[in-house]
Amino acid sequence: MMIARAARALGLAVGLALASTAPAWSQDVAAEWEQHMRAGAQAYGLAQMDVATRELEAALAIAEKNFANDDTKMINTWLNVVPLRRSQNKLAEAAATGELMLARLGKVAGENSPDLMAPLVMVAATYRDLKDWANSDKLYQRTIALHDEYYGDAHPRTITMLEDRAVMLGLAGRGAESLELFADLVDRWRYGLGDNHIREAISRRGYADALRKAGRDAEAVAQEKIADQISFIWEAGR
């Protein structure tokens, strides 16, 4: 998903670059970079990882040689390379590249730009995989704040980010905070989407898992029963 988002952003960035008065050789470089980027993004989306790796590595080599760090083409390259590095289990490198990407994107687009939402989630998830809970939580909270600002606190995208953070808090051993957040977000689903929406059911099952890990089995069963009822109503109404 992140790769696809990067590819969409790529189209605008390349269009702007080629519309400039840059010399022909630099336009040729940009065109070669774009070709590798598109091929790599397409292969990644199809889980053709050998092809994706070859193409995105080629795009990265071109970018590092020819583009400044605050060039949108360089930023888009990093945006694609971070998930590639995660898929290669090169998590420390993915995190370092992600931090560089966030810094440059914040400089170019602004620290409160909605363009930072998805990249922040990507790097937060990388830190989560590294079990670097402090940095993961910092970035989750930052993207939640942006989602809240641009979408509101009951928007599905905002609630999804809250759920991602709740899961991370549970993995980090901060069970009480995780449970508190789960209780809040299941109510937000009902407020934002109305009663008996399938997304509420999905979150209630996650809440039940967190409750069970905390040894609160009876409460977990209660949440699962509500989720089953919502799922039954949802399916009957389709």
C-alpha positions in Angstrom: 0.0 0.0 0.0 2.8 2.4 0.8 4.5 1.6 -2.4 1.3 2.4 -4.3 1.0 5.7 -2.5 4.6 6.6 -3.3 4.0 5.8 -7.0 1.0 8.1 -7.1 3.1 10.9 -5.6 5.9 10.0 -8.0 3.8 11.1 -11.0 3.4 14.6 -9.8 7.0 14.9 -8.7 8.4 13.7 -12.0 5.9 15.9 -14.0 7.2 19.0 -12.2 10.8 18.0 -12.7 10.5 17.4 -16.4 8.5 20.6 -16.9 11.5 22.7 -15.8 14.2 24.1 -17.9 16.7 21.5 -16.8 19.3 20.4 -19.4 18.4 17.4 -21.6 20.9 15.1 -19.8 19.2 15.7 -16.5 15.8 15.0 -18.0 17.2 11.7 -19.3 18.4 10.8 -15.8 15.0 11.6 -14.4 13.3 9.5 -17.0 15.6 6.6 -16.3 14.9 7.0 -12.6 11.2 7.1 -13.1 11.3 3.9 -15.2 13.1 2.0 -12.5 10.7 3.4 -9.8 7.6 2.4 -11.7 8.9 -1.0 -12.5 9.9 -1.5 -8.9 6.6 -0.4 -7.5 4.7 -2.6 -9.8 6.8 -5.6 -9.0 6.5 -4.9 -5.3 2.8 -4.8 -5.6 2.8 -8.2 -7.3 5.2 -9.6 -4.7 7.9 -10.1 -7.3 10.6 -9.3 -4.8 13.6 -10.1 -7.0 12.4 -7.7 -9.6 11.3 -5.1 -7.1 14.7 -5.2 -5.4 16.7 -4.9 -8.6 14.6 -2.0 -9.9 14.4 0.0 -6.7 18.1 -0.5 -6.0 18.7 0.9 -9.5 16.4 3.9 -8.8 18.2 4.5 -5.4 21.6 4.5 -7.1 20.5 7.0 -9.7 18.9 9.2 -7.0 21.8 9.2 -4.6 24.2 10.2 -7.5 22.0 12.8 -9.1 19.4 14.3 -6.7 19.7 16.5 -3.7 18.3 15.2 -0.4 15.4 17.7 -0.5 14.5 16.8 -4.1 11.1 15.3 -4.3 12.5 12.5 -6.4 15.0 11.6 -3.7 12.2 11.7 -1.1 10.0 9.4 -3.2 12.9 7.0 -3.6 13.3 6.7 0.1 9.5 6.3 0.5 9.8 3.2 -1.7 13.0 1.9 -0.3 11.9 1.8 3.4 9.3 -0.9 2.9 11.7 -2.8 0.6 14.3 -2.8 3.4 11.6 -4.0 5.9 10.8 -6.8 3.6 14.5 -7.7 3.5 14.5 -7.6 7.3 17.0 -4.8 7.2 15.1 -3.0 9.9 17.8 -0.7 11.3 18.6 0.5 7.8 14.9 1.0 7.1 14.5 3.1 10.2 17.5 5.3 9.4 16.3 5.8 5.9 12.8 6.5 7.2 14.1 9.2 9.6 16.0 10.9 6.8 12.9 10.7 4.6 10.7 12.2 7.3 13.1 15.1 8.0 13.4 16.0 4.3 9.7 15.6 3.6 8.9 17.8 6.7 11.3 20.4 5.3 9.8 20.4 1.8 6.1 19.9 2.6 5.9 21.4 6.2 6.0 19.6 9.5 2.2 19.6 9.7 1.6 18.5 6.1 -0.9 15.6 5.6 1.7 14.2 3.2 3.5 13.0 6.4 0.7 10.8 7.6 1.5 7.6 5.7 5.3 7.9 5.9 5.0 8.4 9.7 3.0 5.2 10.0 5.6 3.3 7.9 8.5 4.4 10.1 6.5 3.9 13.3 5.8 0.3 12.2 9.5 -0.2 11.5 10.5 0.9 15.0 7.7 -1.4 16.3 9.4 -4.3 14.5 12.7 -3.3 16.0 11.0 -3.2 19.5 12.1 0.4 19.8 8.9 1.2 21.6 9.7 4.8 22.4 10.4 5.9 18.9 7.5 3.9 17.6 5.1 5.5 20.0 6.4 9.0 19.3 5.7 8.6 15.6 2.3 7.0 16.1 1.3 9.9 18.3 2.5 12.3 15.7 0.5 10.7 12.8 -2.5 10.4 15.1 -2.3 14.2 15.8 -2.2 14.9 12.0 -5.1 12.5 11.3 -7.1 14.2 14.0 -6.3 17.6 12.7 -7.2 16.8 9.0 -9.9 14.2 9.4 -11.3 14.5 12.9 -11.3 12.2 15.9 -14.1 9.9 14.7 -12.8 9.4 11.1 -12.0 5.8 10.1 -8.4 6.7 9.3 -7.9 8.3 12.6 -9.4 5.4 14.5 -7.3 2.9 12.5 -4.2 4.8 13.6 -5.4 4.6 17.2 -5.8 0.9 16.8 -2.3 0.5 15.4 -1.0 2.3 18.5 -3.1 0.2 20.8 -1.6 -2.9 19.4 1.9 -1.5 19.7 1.3 -0.5 23.3 0.3 -4.1 24.0 3.4 -5.5 22.4 5.5 -3.0 24.4 4.1 -4.3 27.7 2.0 -1.3 28.3 -1.2 -3.3 28.7 -3.2 -0.9 30.8 -2.7 1.9 28.2 -3.5 -0.5 25.4 -6.8 -1.5 27.0 -7.8 2.0 27.7 -7.1 3.0 24.1 -9.1 0.0 22.8 -12.1 0.9 24.9 -12.0 4.4 23.5 -11.6 3.5 19.9 -14.5 0.9 19.8 -16.7 3.7 21.0 -15.4 6.0 18.3 -16.3 3.5 15.6 -19.9 3.6 16.8 -19.9 7.4 17.0 -18.3 7.8 13.6 -19.9 5.0 11.6 -23.1 4.2 13.5 -24.2 1.0 15.2 -23.3 -2.4 14.0 -20.5 -1.5 11.6 -18.1 -4.3 10.7 -15.0 -2.2 11.6 -16.3 -1.9 15.2 -16.6 -5.7 15.3 -13.0 -6.1 14.1 -11.7 -3.7 16.7 -13.7 -5.4 19.4 -11.9 -8.7 18.6 -8.6 -6.9 18.9 -9.8 -5.5 22.2 -10.8 -9.1 23.3 -7.3 -10.4 22.5 -5.8 -7.6 24.6 -8.1 -8.4 27.5 -7.3 -12.0 27.3 -3.6 -11.3 27.5 -4.3 -9.3 30.6 -6.0 -12.2 32.2 -9.5 -10.7 31.9 -11.1 -13.6 30.2 -14.7 -12.8 31.1 -14.5 -9.3 29.6 -12.8 -10.8 26.5 -15.7 -13.2 26.0 -18.1 -10.3 26.4 -16.3 -8.3 23.7 -16.3 -11.3 21.4 -20.0 -11.8 21.8 -20.7 -8.2 20.9 -18.4 -8.6 17.8 -20.3 -11.8 16.8 -23.6 -9.9 17.1 -22.4 -7.0 15.0 -21.0 -9.4 12.4 -24.3 -11.3 12.1 -26.3 -8.0 11.7 -23.7 -6.7 9.2 -23.8 -9.9 7.0 -27.6 -10.0 7.2 -27.9 -6.5 5.9 -25.6 -6.9 3.0 
